[in-house]
Amino acid sequence: MLAAEAALRCGAGLASLATRTPHVSAALARRPELMAHAVESVGELVALLPRADVLAIGPGLGQAAWGHGLLAMALGQPQPRVLDADALNLVAANDWTPSTGDIVTPHPGEAARLLGVTTDAVQRDRFAAAAALCDRLGTTVVLKGAGSIVASPGALPAVICAGNPGMAVGGMGDVLTGVIASLLAQGFPARDAAIVGTLLHAAAGDAAAREEGERGLLPSDLMPWLRRLVNPVRR
């Protein structure tokens, strides 16, 4: 839900949410603008994909047979993907490799699983960890954390000097997934979508924190700020 709403707030013209049948009513009650689809099998997801420009997969996916099957199928599709959360855990567990045009957005724990090292090792040298992930996966990597690092093949890393401790709460990464996916769908190259999306997400978090404070900041608090920040300044 958070990823899909963030995609809409950042300018995606249409966001379709593939989820389990019991979740459809709740999704539509919260955000009726979403195209919520009940998906209980791989075949039901396949039927939805021809209309999609970008796939965002991982938030809410789980690591059971349902999530495993959907991700395995999605990795074989031609659309670029943003992979987060349990999609990354499944990639690590199955030694799958994303495509060159994909973007992965691990936090340090997910990065450690992908690299087969400890979280402490990732945090000791975040630049080296981001570069190692980029080399291993061949994709653009957003290593989340204080000073998120964007690493892309053949390019210098970018550091996002925005964000605040209040953003260290569950669900913030799901919002980032939707932001980046929206920019990809609007034609941004993968590296640009990752850098601009991560900066936009962090700036929205800073704006929301300035309004009410960092303590108690929720991912949904970023939604109105995302909309304001993606639009040109009005005089």
N, C-alpha and C positions, 0 to 999 in steps of 0.2 A: 504494500500500500504506500509506504513512504517513498520507495523508489519511483513508483508510477506517478504519484502526485508531483514529485520533484521534477520529473520529466515534463509534465504539463506546464508547470510554473516557469520552466526555463524555455518554453517555446515549442515543444513538440506539438504538432497539429493533432495527433491522435495517439493515445497510449492505451494499449490493450494489456490487460492483466490476466495471465493464465494461472489459475489457482484451483485448489480442491473445491468440490461442489459446495460443502457447507460454508465456505468463506465468501461466496459470491454475493449473497444478500447483504452481509456486513460491509463489503467493499462498496456496493452501490449506495447503501445508506450513508456512508461517510463521504463518498465522492462520486456523485451520479454521473459526472462527466467521463469517468473511466468506462472503457469497454471491457467489462469483466466476463471472463469465459470459464466455465467449469471444464477442467481438464483432468481426467482420471487415468488417461493412457497416453502412450507415445503417439498413437495414431491421431488422437484428438488434437494434440499440439501440432502435428505435421499439417493438419488442415488449416491452421491459423497462420502459418509462417509465410506464405506467398505475399501477403500484404505488408509484411514488416520490412523496414529498411535496416533496423538495428535490433539486436537481441540483448537484453540485460537479464542475467541469470545468476542466481545465488541467494539473494535475500529470501528467507522463508523456505528455501528448497529442501532442507534436510538431507541426510545422507543415507536414507533407506532406499529400497528398490525403486520407489516412485521417482525420487530426485535423481538417482543414478541413471535411470532409463531416459529421463528427459534431457539431462545434460549430455549423455552419450550421443543422443540424436542431434541436439543443438550444435555440438562441436563439428558435426559433418555438414552443416548448412553454409551457404555462401555469404550470408550477411556477417558484417563485423559484430563482435560481441564485447560486452563489458562483463567481466567475471569477478564475482565478489563472494564473500562469506562461504557457504557450504559448497559452492561451485569450485572454489579454490581447494577446499579440503578434499573433495572428490578427485580433483586433478592430481593432488599430491598422493592420495592413496592408490590411484590407479596408474600413475606415471603417464597420464595423458599429456598431450602437448597442444596448446592453443595455436591459432593461426597468426600469421604475421600482423594482420590488421587489427587484432584484438587488443583490449586493454584489461589488465588485471590490477586490482586495487586491494592488496593485502594489508592487514595490520601486522605488527611485528610477529605475533604468534602464528598467523597464517603463512607469513614469509618464512618463518623457521621451519614449518612443516614442508613447504615446497622445496626448501634447500637441504633438508635433513640435518639441521643444526638446532641449537637451542635459541630461545628468544633472547637470552642475554648476549649471545654471539651476534645476533642481528643488531641489537641496540648498541653494542660496543663500536661497531663501524657500519653505520646506516648507509653510507655511500657505497661501501664495498658490497653490502647485502643487496642494495638496489641494482648495482651493476651485475652481480652474479645472477640475480633473477632474470634480468634482461637477457643475459647471455644464455641462460638455461632454457628460457621459454621462447626467446626470439620475438618478444612482444614489448609494447610500451607498458611500463610498470609504474604504478603509484604506490610507493611505500608510505603508508599513512603514519601519522604520529606528530609530535611537536616538530614542526618544520618538515612537512611532507616532501618527499623527494620523488620527482618524475624522471625516470630513466627510459631512454629510447635507443634502439640500435643505431649506432653511428653518430650519436649526438651527445653533447655535454649534458650532464644532469641539471635539472632545474629544482630550486628550493623554493617552497611556498612560505613566505615570511608573513603569514597571517594565521588567524585562528586563536583559540584561547582554551584554558583548561576546562571550562564548562562544557566543551564539545566532547569530552571524554565520557560519553554516555551511549548506551546501546541504541542503535538505530541511526546514528549519525552517518555511518558508512553506507547504509542503505540509501539515504538521501543523496550522497555523493554518486552512487551508482546511477541514479536517475538523472542527475545533472549531466554527467559525462555522456550518458547514452543519448540524451536530448541534443547535445551539441554535435555528436557524431551524426545523428539523424538530420541535422541542419547543414551538413556538408563540411564540418571541420575535419581536417586530417587527424589521425589518431593522436599524435603528439600534441597538437594544438588543443584538441578536445580535452585531453588529460590535464594539461597545464591550466588552461582557462577554466575548466570545470572545477579543478581543485582550488584555484584561487577564488572563484566565485563562491564556492561552498564555504570556504574559510571566511571570506568577507561578509557573507550573510550571517555566519555565526557571530562574528565580531559586532555587527550592527545590532543583532538581537540582544547580545549581552550588554551593549551600551544602553539599551532601552530599559531593561529590567534587572540586569546583573547576571553574572556567570552561574551562580548557584541556582540549580533548578532549571537550567536551560534544557529544552526538549527539542528533538529533531524537527517536530512539526512547527516550532517557533521560527524556523528558517524560511518557511514557505512564502510569507508575504515579502520578505526581504529578497529572496531569490527573484521574484517577479520585478521588484523595483530595480534591482541591480542589472538585470539583463536588458532593461529598456534604456534608451538614450536619455541623457539628462535633459529635463525640460526647464526652460527659462520662463 
